[in-house]
């Protein structure tokens, strides 16, 4: 009897899972599945405790769902990548596995692990079948006319949209129920710390995620263009956590969007703002594949190494704890610390403040975000921080600096978002909410809220000077090589 093994990684779903579908294609095959937890690697990568809880609960749900189609889900906790591979070999030998199936991952360490896995398994005459599943289109199929890789988002987006319009990526149904129904339940236990999550915002399981996707497209997406930048308006999809661990696929998102909206002529594929956000996700994963050194502490033109960063630990702690004296920044950081999630506009404002106001190395922010985010994703977190720090591909120009007071007045005019996360400012009138100390001085009453730790206008001039000099030094160095 043929025995196939499905190795779940960042794809915790049975709907539209290419590797799982392929593993189940032969009806007469016995199919097993496994998930290998790697707490030491998670710790090294600063994975958040909330994401650990989210993975754990979704694994339990996956185990229930996959049992219904006659497939057991085994669980193993490994010390490192090498012990993962050794365990897989022993598992395959013990269970007489003929072929192992899994979807590709694109992070550098995962690529090395998979190379080692394939090499060692094939030595044991165990077939290894891998699939592209993480993005709409395989990175190897996206390139310029001259065959080179993209480093500009706009051109990349045009290419993606052309391909989507020409032919939608294929989706795969849930595999048929297997004939082998004598299934045991295998215990799933994490040694990695877990932290409670808000399941109303981040419901568990792919069924809930699909319902959330459908509701967003039916009820909210028509308002997305106008309202998605306002943190107090519930107009975001809240699907980033589901996408980050593969409870949803990007194909499911795009196909449901086009099915419900394009078909009814209610949306233009070239103008859809939410589609634009999905394609940014695609772009950062593409960049990770094409330019892997960007994840290895290197940057374009070596610009980063020419910047004289400010190593003020006191300011870094104030930023992390939401005590900078800039209400919109502090509210955002407190939202992150409380929910493990932050509104996209606020992510840009808080990140810009760290890099362009405090002049603190963006890698400190990248590390802190990933340590807190329930939707933490290496490629996307790295790409977004490079964008705000003006050192990545398709980045924000270095002289574009978010003014935290102007941004607050524009996107949280009434101060609802600020007052939700900063209770000590709830008594402050809306007119003074972004300059609360002016109000406290006016009425002669102190408030328990810090004064601004920096002057934005002064730091802006200094940052522009620092980045301009760094750019000149970097270009000069590259011209000399």
Helices and strands as residue ranges (DSSP letters): E 3-8, H 18-23, E 30-37, H 39-44, H 49-67, E 73-77, H 81-94, E 99-103, H 108-123, E 127-131, G 139-141, H 153-166, H 206-215, I 216-220, H 221-227, H 240-244, H 250-257, I 258-262, H 273-290, G 292-295, G 300-306, H 313-321, H 327-339, H 344-352, I 353-357, H 362-372, H 378-389, H 404-411, H 416-421, G 423-425, G 430-432, H 436-443, H 456-480
